[in-house]
Structure formats: structure tokens, C-alpha cells
């Protein structure tokens, strides 16, 4: 996924730092909405796959003894689609946008204004976080209406798992943004990171069917921990401490790496 060619101008700071940051965030939203591919890959594609696969594959609507009677559409399929949406934002949208801004000198120009490059980074993360929340609401809502997908039974724990998972993947996306040489290769590098992570989450081979050794590896990946924590809360349980700790650890380590490697110019 590529970013729009429109470059944000440096906003005037009239009304304090908060006013400037708000204008910058609104500008980022407008630029994001001008890019059809961004909305397609982060919202329309995951939701479309959920509805198509959930309707077209009869077995997805049948109770599965391997899952304790749970249907694939109850939590596994929607959780994977949420992971796909968040992962696309983390490893495609964020690296491509920041690499583009670095190439065009926008970050360097911002460093000479009261609106530091950090504020542009915060605006980018806020835009993508908003997209992720919209994707979750649409996925759960349409899944329930069309497929009878279960609504998360422990919404507070689901929110905790979602927040920690988004933090972990977004900070890992910043690590990718730190090392990509330019926006042209950002998408390729991001996909090379994302697809193995989706495999360990259970996108193609559900965790219930993984050999024990592979499932153990999955437990320590950010996507494996993220997906399982969401599913636990979805089905009325409490996310395992291990999975929550893994997400916190990935966030902390990736934040240190991103801060050390990231270059504004």
C-alpha cells in the first residue's frame, strides 16, 4: 500500500501547541482519507473477507469439536481479520508514510518549528489507531448481524488485549519505518514482516491445530499473543498473563529499538 503524493504543509501555530497538533492531526486524517488503498486494506478487505469466508465456507458455521464446540466465525475468524487490519496499518501504512515524509524533508522542516517531528509521529499513530478502532467496531457489528458472530463477552479484557496488541504492532511498525531506505520498499519490507507474524497468529493454521512446539513459539510472538488474548476475552475468559506480558515486553523492546534507530532526516 502506498501513500498519497500530497505532502502536508507545515501548519501555523496559532493558539498554542495543542492547536497546532490538532491541525496537524486533522491534516493527516484528510490525507489518509484521500488514499483509497488505505481504507481498502485496513477496513474493507478484512471485513469483506470475514463476511465472504464466513458465508461461503459451510464448515465455518458448524461447531468444531477441536475448539470445544466453538464455531470458526465465533472468535477465530473475526480475531484474525482484526489482526490483519492492525498489522496492515502497522507494517504498511505507518512505515510508508514516515518514509515518504523523511524523503521529502518534511520531518526536517518540522524540526525547526514549534511542531516537532514527534508531533507528526503522534498524529500518524492517532490516525491509524482510529482506523483500527473503526475496523474492530465494523468487524464485530457486521459479523454479528450477518454471521451471528459472538460479541466479546468480556469487553473490558478485550479492550485491554486490543490496546496492548495495537501498541506492540504499531511500535514494531516504527522499527520498520526506522530501517526502510525509502517509501518504495516500505511496503515490501512491511509485508515480509507481517505475513510470518500472521502465520504464527493462526491465520492459515489455527493455533488449536499447531504442534505443541509451534504453538509455544506462537505464544511468544506479538501476533500469537495478541490473537489469543482477544479470543480468550471474546469467549468469556480472561487473557493469560503470559500473553499480556509478551505484548508489554514486545512494546518495550521495540520502543527502545525504534528510538535508537529512527532518523528524522
N, C-alpha and C positions, 0 to 999 in steps of 0.2 A: 504494500500500500504506500502511495506517495503522498507528499504534502502539496498543498496548493502553492502556486507560484507567487501569490500575493504576499508581500513582506509587510509586517506590521511597522508602522512608523513609530518613532519614539514619542509616547504621549506626553503632553504638557502636564506638569504637576501644578494643579490649581486647586487648592483645598486640602493640601496635606498629602502625606504618603498614602493614606488609606484611599483617597480619591483617585490618586494615580494608579494604585494597584487595582482598584475596581475597574477603572477604564481599560487597563491592560488585560484584565481577565475577560471583560466583555468583548474586547477586540479579538482575543484568542477564540472565544466561542463563535464569533462571526466567521472567522477564518476556518474554523473546524467545520461549521455547517456548510461552507461553500465547497467542501470536498466530499462528493457523493460516496467515494470509496470508503471514507472513514465510517460513515453511518452504516454502509452496507456490511462491512466486515465486522463491526463491533456490535451491531444490533440486529439488522435484518437477516444476515446469514445465520447466526446462532439460533434465533427464534424460528426462522424458516426450517432449518434442519430439525429442530425439536418437533415441529408440527408435522413435517413430511415423514420423518423416520418413525415418529410415534404413531402415525396413522397408517403408513404403508406396510410396516412390518408387524404382522399379527402377533408374533411372539412377544413383542414389547408390551402388549396389553394383557398378557397372561401372567398369573402368579408363578414365580420361579422358585422351586424348592431349594435351589442352591443359594438363594437370597433370603431364605426363611419365609417364603411366600410373597415377598415384595415383587412388584412389577418393575420392569426396567424404566417405565415412564414415571414411576412414583418419586424417585430421587436421583437415580444414577444418570439418566439421560439429561434432565434439566441441569444437574450439577456440572456435567461435562460441557454443556453449552455455555454456562456461566463462566467456566474456566476458559473456554475458547474466546469469549468476548473480552475478559480481563487480560488474558495473555496476548491477544492481538493488540490491544491498547498499549500494553507494557513493552512488547518487543518489536512493534512495528510503528505505531503512531508516535510514541514519545521519542524513540531514537531518531526517526526520520525528521521530525520537526526540529529537534535541537541541533541535529547535524546541519540542517538547512540554515538555521539562524546563525550557527557558528561560521559556516562558509561565507555567508553574505555580510558578515561583520556586524550583525545586529547586536549580538551579545557584547561586542567590544564597544559599540556606541552607547549601549545602556550603562556600561560601567562608568561612564563619565557623567551620568545624570543621577538625580536622587533615586530613580528607579533602577536598582542594581539588577544584574542578570539573575540573581537569586529570585527576584520577584517574578521574572518571566518564567523561571522554572516552576515556581509555586502556581502560577496561572495555568501552565500546561498540565500540571498534576491535577489541579482542581477541575479543569475541563474534562480530562479523562476519567476522573473519579465520578463526576456527574454522569458521564456516559455509561459507566459500569453500573451505577445505581439504577439508571433507566433500564438497562438491559436486564437486570435482575427482576425488577418490577414487571416488565413486559413478559419475561420468560415464565415467571410464576403465574401471573394473571392469565395469559393466553393458554398456558399449559393446563391450568385448572379448568378453564372454560371449555377448551376443545378436547383435551385428552383425559380430563379427570385427574390430572397430576395432583399429588398431595401438596398442600400448603405446609411450609415448615412448622412443625408442632412446637418447637422451642425457638420462637423468633428472636429472643434476646441472645441466646447462644449462637444462633445462625448469624446474627449481626456481628457478634464478636469474631466468629470464624471468617466471615466475609471481610471484615475490616483488616484483620491480621493478614489474610491471604492477599488482599489488594496491596497492602503495604509491602509485603515480601516481593511480589511480582513487579510492582512499579519500581522499587529500588533496584532490583535486578535489571530492569529495563534501562535505568540510568547508568548502570555499569556498561551495558551495550552501547548506549549513547556516548559514553566516555571513550570508547576504543574505536568506533566506526570512523574510517577516514573521511567519508563524505556521505551525503544523503543518498547517493546512487546505490551504495552497497548496504545501506542500513537495513532495508527490507530483507535482503538475502541472509545477512548475519542474524537478524532477529528470528527469521523462520528456522534457521539452523539450530537455534537455541530452543525455540518454542516447541517444535514437534517432538523431540525426545522427551521433553518435560510432560507433554500431553500423554505420551505413551505411558510414562510412569504413573500418571494420574489415573489411568484406566480407560482412556478414550477408546482404544481399539481392543484391548484385552482387559476386561473388568478385573478389579483387584481380587474379587472372590475367586476368580479362575487362575490367578497367578500362582506359580510355585512359591513356596514359603520364602525362599531366599530372595526372589524378585519382589515379593510383597514387602519384605523387610527393607530392601533398598528404596522402594516406593515410599515407605513411612518417613524416610529422611530426605525426600525431595520436597521442594516447596509446593509443587502441584499435587503430589500424592497426599501430603498432609492437609493441604487446602481442600481438596475434593472430599476426602474422608471426613474432615471436621464439619463441612457443610452437610454431608449426608447424615452424619450422626444426629445433628440438631434437627435436620429435616424429618427424621423418623421418630423424634421424640426423646432421643438420648442426649447425653452430654458429651461434647467433643473430648477426645482423650487428651490428657495433659501432655503426652508426648507430641502429639500433632500441633498443639498450640505452641509448645516450647520450640519445636522445629521452625515454625513460622517466625517467631520472635528472633530466633538465632539467625535465620537467613536474612531477615531485615537488618539486624545489627551489623552482621559481617559485610553484607552487600553495601550498606551505607558507608562503612569505612573505606571499602574498595572504591566506590564511586567518588567519594570526596577526595581520595588520594589521586585518582587517575583523571578526573574530569578537568577539561580545559575549556575556558570560555572563549579562547581565540584559537 
